[in-house]
Amino acid sequence: MLQLTCPWCGPRDETEFHHGGQAHVARPADPAALDDAAWAAYLFFRDNPAGPFAERWVHSLGCRRWFHAVRDTVTYAVLATYRPDAPRPGLAVARPDGETR
């Protein structure tokens, strides 16, 4: 089972959390100026990398606070968790071939 570390409550099982999608998505500066294509891009299109990916999570069965996690989408390993007001940590992840990404 996946373990996540809530920045306020500490380590807990995945069953206490709900996934909230990609983290650090910038909101439009002037929403009234967007056309339909720009709205579609903002609402529906997200990154889908193989490797470290910043996500939003909520501790729904605990403190009910949102936080960010960096999870490797290939290995499903949680590399870091941090508060939404903190910057994304810089992480170097070792691949099976010995290189880092």
VEXDREN-2710 file (C-alpha; in Angstrom, 1 decimal):
% VEXDREN-2710
k/r/px/py/pz
1/MET/0.0/0.0/0.0
2/LEU/1.2/3.5/-0.8
3/GLN/2.2/5.6/2.2
4/LEU/1.9/9.4/2.1
5/THR/3.3/11.8/4.7
6/CYS/0.9/14.6/5.5
7/PRO/2.9/17.7/6.4
8/TRP/0.6/18.2/9.4
9/CYS/-0.3/14.7/10.6
10/GLY/2.7/12.6/9.5
11/PRO/2.8/9.3/7.6
12/ARG/-0.6/7.6/6.8
13/ASP/-2.0/5.0/4.4
14/GLU/-3.2/6.0/1.0
15/THR/-6.7/5.2/2.0
16/GLU/-6.9/8.4/4.1
17/PHE/-6.2/10.6/1.1
18/HIS/-7.8/11.7/-2.2
19/HIS/-5.8/12.7/-5.3
20/GLY/-6.4/16.2/-6.6
21/GLY/-4.6/16.3/-9.9
22/GLN/-1.5/18.1/-11.1
23/ALA/0.1/20.6/-8.7
24/HIS/1.4/24.1/-9.6
25/VAL/-1.1/24.8/-12.4
26/ALA/-1.1/28.5/-13.0
27/ARG/-4.5/30.1/-13.1
28/PRO/-5.2/32.5/-16.0
29/ALA/-4.3/36.1/-15.2
30/ASP/-7.2/37.5/-17.2
31/PRO/-10.0/34.8/-17.5
32/ALA/-12.3/37.1/-19.4
33/ALA/-9.7/37.4/-22.2
34/LEU/-9.5/33.6/-22.8
35/ASP/-11.2/32.0/-25.8
36/ASP/-12.6/28.5/-25.8
37/ALA/-9.4/26.8/-26.9
38/ALA/-7.4/28.5/-24.0
39/TRP/-10.1/27.6/-21.5
40/ALA/-10.0/24.0/-22.7
41/ALA/-6.2/23.9/-22.4
42/TYR/-6.4/25.3/-18.8
43/LEU/-9.2/23.0/-17.6
44/PHE/-8.5/19.7/-19.3
45/PHE/-4.9/19.4/-20.5
46/ARG/-2.3/18.3/-18.0
47/ASP/1.2/16.9/-18.1
48/ASN/1.7/13.1/-18.1
49/PRO/5.4/12.5/-17.6
50/ALA/7.1/9.2/-17.0
51/GLY/9.0/10.0/-13.8
52/PRO/8.7/12.6/-11.0
53/PHE/5.4/14.5/-11.1
54/ALA/4.0/17.1/-8.6
55/GLU/0.5/16.3/-7.5
56/ARG/-2.1/17.7/-5.2
57/TRP/-3.5/15.5/-2.4
58/VAL/-6.0/16.1/0.4
59/HIS/-5.9/14.3/3.8
60/SER/-9.7/13.7/3.7
61/LEU/-9.8/11.4/6.7
62/GLY/-7.4/13.4/8.8
63/CYS/-6.8/17.1/9.0
64/ARG/-8.6/17.8/5.6
65/ARG/-5.8/20.0/4.4
66/TRP/-4.4/20.1/0.9
67/PHE/-0.7/19.4/0.3
68/HIS/1.6/18.6/-2.6
69/ALA/3.5/15.4/-3.3
70/VAL/6.2/14.5/-5.8
71/ARG/5.5/10.9/-7.0
72/ASP/7.4/8.9/-9.6
73/THR/4.8/7.8/-12.1
74/VAL/6.9/4.8/-13.2
75/THR/7.7/3.3/-9.8
76/TYR/4.7/4.9/-7.9
77/ALA/7.2/5.9/-5.1
78/VAL/6.4/9.1/-3.2
79/LEU/9.6/11.1/-3.3
80/ALA/8.6/14.1/-1.2
81/THR/5.5/15.8/0.3
82/TYR/5.3/19.5/1.1
83/ARG/2.9/22.2/2.1
84/PRO/1.3/24.2/-0.8
85/ASP/3.0/27.4/0.3
86/ALA/6.4/25.8/0.0
87/PRO/8.4/25.5/-3.2
88/ARG/8.7/22.2/-5.0
89/PRO/11.8/20.4/-3.8
90/GLY/14.5/19.7/-6.4
91/LEU/14.9/16.0/-6.6
92/ALA/17.4/13.9/-8.6
93/VAL/15.9/10.4/-9.2
94/ALA/18.1/7.4/-10.1
95/ARG/16.9/5.3/-13.0
96/PRO/17.6/1.6/-13.2
97/ASP/20.3/2.2/-15.9
98/GLY/22.2/4.3/-13.3
99/GLU/21.4/7.8/-14.8
100/THR/19.6/10.5/-12.9
101/ARG/16.6/12.5/-14.2
END
